[in-house]
Amino acid sequence: MSAHHYVMTVQTGHGRIHTTDGVVDMSGDFTRADCYAHLLEEMTRQHGHVAVLFFALEPNRIAQTA
């Protein structure tokens, strides 16, 4: 399992902008596209039809330098 931090910003048909972020544990066959689709579905459920303005998904762990 690997933890990833995400940020998604959407705009509704009425021009309102909403941003969500959090950490998701990605395991097995869970892909970046799966995460995007899941988040888009959740934002659509909450706000109706939306357009994605921004999406980022990065490993949550900060790399340590030697």
A tleap script that builds the chain and sets N, CA, C and O, in Angstrom:
source leaprc.protein.ff14SB
mol = sequence {
  NMET SER ALA HIE HIE TYR VAL MET THR VAL
  GLN THR GLY HIE GLY ARG ILE HIE THR THR
  ASP GLY VAL VAL ASP MET SER GLY ASP PHE
  THR ARG ALA ASP CYS TYR ALA HIE LEU LEU
  GLU GLU MET THR ARG GLN HIE GLY HIE VAL
  ALA VAL LEU PHE PHE ALA LEU GLU PRO ASN
  ARG ILE ALA GLN THR CALA
}
set mol.1.N position { 0.845 -1.179 0.000 }
set mol.1.CA position { 0.000 0.000 0.000 }
set mol.1.C position { 0.887 1.238 0.000 }
set mol.1.O position { 1.920 1.279 0.670 }
set mol.2.N position { 0.469 2.249 -0.763 }
set mol.2.CA position { 1.249 3.479 -0.763 }
set mol.2.C position { 0.316 4.679 -0.684 }
set mol.2.O position { -0.656 4.779 -1.432 }
set mol.3.N position { 0.626 5.581 0.228 }
set mol.3.CA position { -0.209 6.756 0.451 }
set mol.3.C position { 0.134 7.849 -0.551 }
set mol.3.O position { 1.304 8.155 -0.780 }
set mol.4.N position { -0.908 8.434 -1.148 }
set mol.4.CA position { -0.753 9.536 -2.101 }
set mol.4.C position { -1.638 10.704 -1.660 }
set mol.4.O position { -2.756 10.508 -1.184 }
set mol.5.N position { -1.121 11.911 -1.825 }
set mol.5.CA position { -1.889 13.120 -1.536 }
set mol.5.C position { -2.490 13.625 -2.845 }
set mol.5.O position { -1.817 13.662 -3.875 }
set mol.6.N position { -3.768 14.013 -2.792 }
set mol.6.CA position { -4.441 14.528 -3.990 }
set mol.6.C position { -5.016 15.906 -3.736 }
set mol.6.O position { -5.327 16.274 -2.604 }
set mol.7.N position { -5.149 16.659 -4.817 }
set mol.7.CA position { -5.847 17.950 -4.817 }
set mol.7.C position { -6.678 17.983 -6.089 }
set mol.7.O position { -6.166 17.706 -7.174 }
set mol.8.N position { -7.959 18.322 -5.963 }
set mol.8.CA position { -8.814 18.486 -7.136 }
set mol.8.C position { -9.633 19.768 -6.964 }
set mol.8.O position { -10.254 19.994 -5.925 }
set mol.9.N position { -9.618 20.599 -8.006 }
set mol.9.CA position { -10.420 21.818 -8.033 }
set mol.9.C position { -11.379 21.721 -9.210 }
set mol.9.O position { -10.987 21.394 -10.330 }
set mol.10.N position { -12.648 22.013 -8.930 }
set mol.10.CA position { -13.674 21.950 -9.968 }
set mol.10.C position { -14.463 23.252 -9.993 }
set mol.10.O position { -14.463 24.018 -9.029 }
set mol.11.N position { -15.136 23.484 -11.119 }
set mol.11.CA position { -16.033 24.629 -11.256 }
set mol.11.C position { -17.397 24.109 -11.662 }
set mol.11.O position { -17.512 23.278 -12.563 }
set mol.12.N position { -18.438 24.604 -10.990 }
set mol.12.CA position { -19.801 24.188 -11.301 }
set mol.12.C position { -20.335 24.984 -12.485 }
set mol.12.O position { -19.713 25.944 -12.939 }
set mol.13.N position { -21.489 24.570 -12.972 }
set mol.13.CA position { -22.140 25.284 -14.059 }
set mol.13.C position { -22.543 26.698 -13.684 }
set mol.13.O position { -22.797 27.529 -14.556 }
set mol.14.N position { -22.604 26.978 -12.373 }
set mol.14.CA position { -22.960 28.311 -11.888 }
set mol.14.C position { -21.731 29.154 -11.583 }
set mol.14.O position { -21.841 30.267 -11.068 }
set mol.15.N position { -20.543 28.608 -11.907 }
set mol.15.CA position { -19.316 29.368 -11.725 }
set mol.15.C position { -18.656 29.233 -10.364 }
set mol.15.O position { -17.601 29.823 -10.131 }
set mol.16.N position { -19.251 28.474 -9.468 }
set mol.16.CA position { -18.650 28.298 -8.147 }
set mol.16.C position { -17.460 27.347 -8.253 }
set mol.16.O position { -17.480 26.387 -9.023 }
set mol.17.N position { -16.429 27.634 -7.468 }
set mol.17.CA position { -15.218 26.822 -7.481 }
set mol.17.C position { -15.081 26.103 -6.144 }
set mol.17.O position { -15.252 26.702 -5.082 }
set mol.18.N position { -14.773 24.821 -6.211 }
set mol.18.CA position { -14.613 23.984 -5.019 }
set mol.18.C position { -13.309 23.194 -5.143 }
set mol.18.O position { -12.980 22.674 -6.210 }
set mol.19.N position { -12.580 23.117 -4.040 }
set mol.19.CA position { -11.341 22.347 -3.996 }
set mol.19.C position { -11.421 21.337 -2.869 }
set mol.19.O position { -11.927 21.632 -1.786 }
set mol.20.N position { -10.918 20.146 -3.135 }
set mol.20.CA position { -10.821 19.113 -2.110 }
set mol.20.C position { -9.411 18.555 -2.140 }
set mol.20.O position { -8.752 18.548 -3.180 }
set mol.21.N position { -8.956 18.086 -0.983 }
set mol.21.CA position { -7.661 17.424 -0.926 }
set mol.21.C position { -7.694 16.379 0.172 }
set mol.21.O position { -8.566 16.396 1.040 }
set mol.22.N position { -6.742 15.478 0.123 }
set mol.22.CA position { -6.669 14.440 1.136 }
set mol.22.C position { -5.605 13.425 0.778 }
set mol.22.O position { -4.823 13.613 -0.154 }
set mol.23.N position { -5.595 12.351 1.537 }
set mol.23.CA position { -4.644 11.268 1.322 }
set mol.23.C position { -5.429 9.999 1.031 }
set mol.23.O position { -6.401 9.680 1.717 }
set mol.24.N position { -4.995 9.281 0.004 }
set mol.24.CA position { -5.628 8.022 -0.371 }
set mol.24.C position { -4.556 6.942 -0.382 }
set mol.24.O position { -3.446 7.158 -0.870 }
set mol.25.N position { -4.899 5.777 0.161 }
set mol.25.CA position { -3.993 4.640 0.113 }
set mol.25.C position { -4.257 3.867 -1.169 }
set mol.25.O position { -5.343 3.320 -1.359 }
set mol.26.N position { -3.276 3.824 -2.033 }
set mol.26.CA position { -3.413 3.146 -3.313 }
set mol.26.C position { -2.731 1.791 -3.218 }
set mol.26.O position { -1.537 1.696 -2.934 }
set mol.27.N position { -3.509 0.749 -3.461 }
set mol.27.CA position { -2.944 -0.592 -3.389 }
set mol.27.C position { -3.444 -1.432 -4.553 }
set mol.27.O position { -4.434 -1.094 -5.204 }
set mol.28.N position { -2.747 -2.524 -4.802 }
set mol.28.CA position { -3.172 -3.442 -5.851 }
set mol.28.C position { -3.181 -2.789 -7.216 }
set mol.28.O position { -2.198 -2.178 -7.634 }
set mol.29.N position { -4.309 -2.924 -7.911 }
set mol.29.CA position { -4.435 -2.417 -9.276 }
set mol.29.C position { -5.014 -1.008 -9.345 }
set mol.29.O position { -5.376 -0.553 -10.430 }
set mol.30.N position { -5.113 -0.303 -8.214 }
set mol.30.CA position { -5.674 1.044 -8.177 }
set mol.30.C position { -4.732 1.986 -8.922 }
set mol.30.O position { -3.557 2.093 -8.569 }
set mol.31.N position { -5.236 2.668 -9.949 }
set mol.31.CA position { -4.402 3.521 -10.795 }
set mol.31.C position { -4.699 4.997 -10.570 }
set mol.31.O position { -5.652 5.359 -9.879 }
set mol.32.N position { -3.866 5.839 -11.166 }
set mol.32.CA position { -4.089 7.290 -11.133 }
set mol.32.C position { -5.455 7.619 -11.755 }
set mol.32.O position { -6.194 8.457 -11.239 }
set mol.33.N position { -5.777 6.953 -12.862 }
set mol.33.CA position { -7.069 7.176 -13.527 }
set mol.33.C position { -8.226 6.754 -12.629 }
set mol.33.O position { -9.264 7.417 -12.607 }
set mol.34.N position { -8.062 5.667 -11.893 }
set mol.34.CA position { -9.096 5.223 -10.944 }
set mol.34.C position { -9.326 6.277 -9.874 }
set mol.34.O position { -10.467 6.581 -9.525 }
set mol.35.N position { -8.241 6.831 -9.356 }
set mol.35.CA position { -8.353 7.861 -8.323 }
set mol.35.C position { -9.061 9.097 -8.871 }
set mol.35.O position { -9.945 9.647 -8.215 }
set mol.36.N position { -8.682 9.532 -10.060 }
set mol.36.CA position { -9.307 10.689 -10.705 }
set mol.36.C position { -10.810 10.455 -10.879 }
set mol.36.O position { -11.620 11.318 -10.541 }
set mol.37.N position { -11.174 9.286 -11.406 }
set mol.37.CA position { -12.586 8.973 -11.643 }
set mol.37.C position { -13.367 8.951 -10.339 }
set mol.37.O position { -14.492 9.447 -10.278 }
set mol.38.N position { -12.777 8.381 -9.297 }
set mol.38.CA position { -13.449 8.321 -7.993 }
set mol.38.C position { -13.673 9.736 -7.437 }
set mol.38.O position { -14.763 10.054 -6.964 }
set mol.39.N position { -12.648 10.570 -7.498 }
set mol.39.CA position { -12.776 11.933 -6.982 }
set mol.39.C position { -13.766 12.759 -7.802 }
set mol.39.O position { -14.553 13.523 -7.244 }
set mol.40.N position { -13.725 12.606 -9.126 }
set mol.40.CA position { -14.663 13.324 -9.979 }
set mol.40.C position { -16.099 12.899 -9.685 }
set mol.40.O position { -17.001 13.735 -9.647 }
set mol.41.N position { -16.309 11.611 -9.478 }
set mol.41.CA position { -17.643 11.118 -9.129 }
set mol.41.C position { -18.120 11.720 -7.814 }
set mol.41.O position { -19.281 12.113 -7.692 }
set mol.42.N position { -17.235 11.792 -6.838 }
set mol.42.CA position { -17.591 12.365 -5.534 }
set mol.42.C position { -17.899 13.857 -5.655 }
set mol.42.O position { -18.870 14.334 -5.067 }
set mol.43.N position { -17.091 14.595 -6.406 }
set mol.43.CA position { -17.335 16.034 -6.579 }
set mol.43.C position { -18.637 16.269 -7.347 }
set mol.43.O position { -19.372 17.209 -7.045 }
set mol.44.N position { -18.924 15.427 -8.331 }
set mol.44.CA position { -20.175 15.536 -9.085 }
set mol.44.C position { -21.365 15.237 -8.188 }
set mol.44.O position { -22.401 15.895 -8.284 }
set mol.45.N position { -21.218 14.249 -7.321 }
set mol.45.CA position { -22.294 13.910 -6.384 }
set mol.45.C position { -22.581 15.093 -5.452 }
set mol.45.O position { -23.737 15.375 -5.135 }
set mol.46.N position { -21.540 15.769 -5.026 }
set mol.46.CA position { -21.695 16.880 -4.085 }
set mol.46.C position { -22.170 18.174 -4.738 }
set mol.46.O position { -22.918 18.938 -4.127 }
set mol.47.N position { -21.734 18.430 -5.997 }
set mol.47.CA position { -21.935 19.752 -6.586 }
set mol.47.C position { -22.663 19.748 -7.925 }
set mol.47.O position { -22.821 20.810 -8.528 }
set mol.48.N position { -23.108 18.598 -8.408 }
set mol.48.CA position { -23.739 18.535 -9.713 }
set mol.48.C position { -22.679 18.498 -10.802 }
set mol.48.O position { -21.518 18.191 -10.531 }
set mol.49.N position { -23.073 18.810 -12.038 }
set mol.49.CA position { -22.129 18.784 -13.157 }
set mol.49.C position { -20.983 19.752 -12.893 }
set mol.49.O position { -21.211 20.911 -12.546 }
set mol.50.N position { -19.746 19.275 -13.059 }
set mol.50.CA position { -18.573 20.108 -12.803 }
set mol.50.C position { -17.555 19.954 -13.930 }
set mol.50.O position { -17.558 18.965 -14.664 }
set mol.51.N position { -16.700 20.939 -14.047 }
set mol.51.CA position { -15.539 20.880 -14.935 }
set mol.51.C position { -14.295 20.885 -14.049 }
set mol.51.O position { -14.193 21.691 -13.123 }
set mol.52.N position { -13.359 19.997 -14.327 }
set mol.52.CA position { -12.130 19.924 -13.537 }
set mol.52.C position { -11.170 21.022 -13.997 }
set mol.52.O position { -10.828 21.117 -15.175 }
set mol.53.N position { -10.751 21.837 -13.051 }
set mol.53.CA position { -9.784 22.897 -13.335 }
set mol.53.C position { -8.366 22.465 -12.990 }
set mol.53.O position { -7.405 22.907 -13.620 }
set mol.54.N position { -8.238 21.595 -11.979 }
set mol.54.CA position { -6.913 21.172 -11.532 }
set mol.54.C position { -7.015 19.815 -10.865 }
set mol.54.O position { -7.966 19.542 -10.132 }
set mol.55.N position { -6.019 18.955 -11.124 }
set mol.55.CA position { -5.918 17.660 -10.446 }
set mol.55.C position { -4.448 17.326 -10.266 }
set mol.55.O position { -3.665 17.392 -11.213 }
set mol.56.N position { -4.079 16.966 -9.044 }
set mol.56.CA position { -2.711 16.526 -8.760 }
set mol.56.C position { -2.775 15.314 -7.848 }
set mol.56.O position { -3.615 15.241 -6.951 }
set mol.57.N position { -1.882 14.368 -8.084 }
set mol.57.CA position { -1.777 13.167 -7.268 }
set mol.57.C position { -0.301 12.827 -7.166 }
set mol.57.O position { 0.343 12.506 -8.165 }
set mol.58.N position { 0.228 12.898 -5.958 }
set mol.58.CA position { 1.662 12.677 -5.734 }
set mol.58.C position { 1.856 11.765 -4.526 }
set mol.58.O position { 1.011 11.732 -3.631 }
set mol.59.N position { 2.961 11.028 -4.495 }
set mol.59.CA position { 3.259 10.233 -3.302 }
set mol.59.C position { 3.259 11.156 -2.073 }
set mol.59.O position { 3.787 12.267 -2.123 }
set mol.60.N position { 2.671 10.687 -0.987 }
set mol.60.CA position { 2.570 11.519 0.215 }
set mol.60.C position { 3.891 11.586 0.972 }
set mol.60.O position { 4.155 12.557 1.681 }
set mol.61.N position { 4.704 10.578 0.828 }
set mol.61.CA position { 5.982 10.544 1.536 }
set mol.61.C position { 7.003 11.459 0.858 }
set mol.61.O position { 7.183 11.407 -0.358 }
set mol.62.N position { 7.656 12.281 1.644 }
set mol.62.CA position { 8.694 13.155 1.121 }
set mol.62.C position { 9.989 12.352 1.061 }
set mol.62.O position { 10.401 11.740 2.046 }
set mol.63.N position { 10.613 12.365 -0.088 }
set mol.63.CA position { 11.845 11.599 -0.277 }
set mol.63.C position { 12.937 12.125 0.655 }
set mol.63.O position { 13.123 13.331 0.816 }
set mol.64.N position { 13.634 11.199 1.249 }
set mol.64.CA position { 14.751 11.583 2.121 }
set mol.64.C position { 16.032 11.573 1.310 }
set mol.64.O position { 16.268 10.669 0.508 }
set mol.65.N position { 16.851 12.582 1.525 }
set mol.65.CA position { 18.133 12.632 0.835 }
set mol.65.C position { 19.214 12.098 1.745 }
set mol.65.O position { 19.135 12.219 2.968 }
set mol.66.N position { 20.215 11.512 1.141 }
set mol.66.CA position { 21.303 10.914 1.926 }
set mol.66.C position { 22.257 11.956 2.422 }
set mol.66.O position { 23.232 11.629 3.099 }
savepdb mol mol.pdb
quit
